[in-house]
């Protein structure tokens, strides 16, 4: 589930149906669970940002926010560069909303190599603007968080192969417990439509509807 093969199947017109099917999913079971903040639906994993700050996943990054989350690693030569470039276009389209109304997070799948400094250099190479954090942490903590977010395959052989890692973006609004997913390589306008769908400020405004989106 959620592997590169799912990404390829999910592109194009089927992507919208995929978003609807994933809508309002609960956190997924994992091999172990990190301590949670009181009443929090997500782990409160300790992470480090690409600028060296320590943060807690739920308390600092998710609570009350509209977010888009993907997983990547710096040495990935296949899907990751394209995902990052695509999400950069989404960030540009968000304009002033990025870092104010909507927050982007990229979590490394290779925390043993991707230090904050390495992630900072990667962010700078990709001209990442404010409102988008690249995150690392302890390998065991990252693994638990990956499972909680649903970024795993039920086949252990596929799941353990980083070359076939997920090509999806987890998109949600914590305040209203509204969650979905979108293929990271679908058109940036489609990813933005999924973000707008969970952001009540956009859905309930006359100017917030995205042309072509089923909830426009």
N, C-alpha and C positions, 0 to 999 in steps of 0.2 A: 504494500500500500504506500502511496505517496512517493514512489521512486521515479527515476527518469522515464521509465516506460509509461507511468501514469501521466507524467507531464506531456509526453507526446500525444497520448490519447486525449488529453484534456484541452489541447489547443483548438483555436477556432470557435465555431458556434457551440461546441459541446462544453466549452469553458463556463459559460453562463449557467448551464444546468448543473455543472459541478459545484459552482458557488452556492446554488440553492440547496443542493444535497448536503453540503457541509454546514449550512447555516445553523447557528446556535449549538454547535457541538460542545459537549462537556470535555474537560481535560481527560487525556487518555491515560490508561494504566501504564506503569513503567516497572523496571526491575527493582526500584527502591524509591523512596520518597523523601525529598528534602523537607525540613521543617517549614511550616506555613505560617504566615501572619494570621492572627485571630480572624476567623471567618473568611479567609481568602480562598478563592477557588484555584489559585495557581501557587506553585512553590515560591518560596522567598529566597531563592538561591543567591549566594554571594557571587558577584561578578566584578570584573574590572573593565572600565571603558577604554577606548583607544587613546584617551587623554590621561589615563592613569588614575581615574577616580574609582573608589570602591562604591558599588551600589548594590541594592537588593532588588531582585527581579520584580517582585510584586510591589513592594512598598514604594520604590523609587521610579520604576519604569512603567508599570501597568496600571496601578490603582487610579481609577477615575479617568483614564485616558483612552483615546482612539489610537490604535497602534497597528503597524504592519511589521511582521517579523519573518525573517528567512534565516537559513543556515548556509554557511559557506566556509571556505578556508583559503588562505592566501595562495598556497601552492597549487590549487585546483586549476587545471588547464583546460577544462571542458566547459561545464555549464556555468561555473561561478562568474567568470568575467562577463558573460552575456547577461546573467541575472543582475549583477551590479550595475551594468550600463542601463538596463531596462528600468531598474528602480531609481536610477539617477534621473531618468526622464520623468518618472512619476513625481519625484521630489520637485523637479522644476515646475511641473504642472500644478502642484499644490501651492506654489508661490509662498505667500506670507503665512499660510496655514501650517507649513512644515515647521515643527518645533514649537508651535503655539497651540494648534488644534489637533494635529496629527503627528505622531512620532514614529520614526523608522528605526528598527533594530536588526542588525546582522550579527548572528552568534556563530563563532568559529566552531567547526567540527574537529579542529586540530589544535586544541588548546596547549598541548605540550610544545608546539612550535610557534603558534601565533601569540606572541607577547603583546602587551599594549603598544610598544614601540613599533613592532612589525605591522600591527593593525593600523596604527596612525599613519605610517608611510603608505599603506595600501589606500586608506581613505584619501590622503592627499593626492596620490597618483590618479585617483578616480574623481577628483574635484568634488568630493562630498561636502555638502553645505550643512549649516546648522539644522538641528532637529533629527539627525541620523547618527546613531552610535554603533560602533563595532565593538563586540563584547567577547571577553574570554574569561576563563576561570579554571578551577580544578577539574581535571578530566572526568572524574566520577560525578561531579556536580553538573557538568555540561551534559553528560549522558542521561542523567535523570531528567534534566530539563527538556532535552530532546524528546524523550518519551512522553512527558507531560503535555508537550505541544502537539503531539501526534505526528512528529516527523520520524516515523520508523516504518519498517516493513516486517510483516509477520514471518517472512522467511528469514531465518538467521543468517544464511549465506549472503542474501541480498542486503540485509540490514548492516552487515559488517563490512561491506565494500563501499568505501567512500566515493569511488568512481560512479556509483549508481545512487548517490544520495538524493534526497528530495529536491524537486524543482518547484516547490510550492511556497506561497507566502501565506502565513497565518494572519488574518486581519480581524480586529475586534474592537469592541467598545466595552470596556470593563464596567462602566457605570450602569449599563443596561444589560450586561451579560449577553451581548449579541456578537456571535463569532462566525466566521466563514473562512474559506480558503480560495486562493486563485493561483493559476499557473504563473510562475514568475516570468516566463517568456511569452505570455500572451501580450496583446497590444497594451501599452501603458494606459491608454484610455479605458480599457476594460478593467485593469487593476484599480485605476482611480474610481471607476464606477462602483467597484466592490467596497472601496473605502467609504465613498459617499453613502452607500447603502447602510452601513453600520453607524454612520455619524448622523445622529438625529438633527443636528443643527443644519445639515444639508438637506436631508430628506424632507424636513418640515418647513423648508423655505421655498419661495417661488423661484429663486435663482439656483437652488441647490440640485435640482434634477439634472442628471446627465443624459444627453440625447442618446437614444438607442438602448438605454438600460431598462430592464423590465419593470423597475420601480419608478421610472420617470413619470 
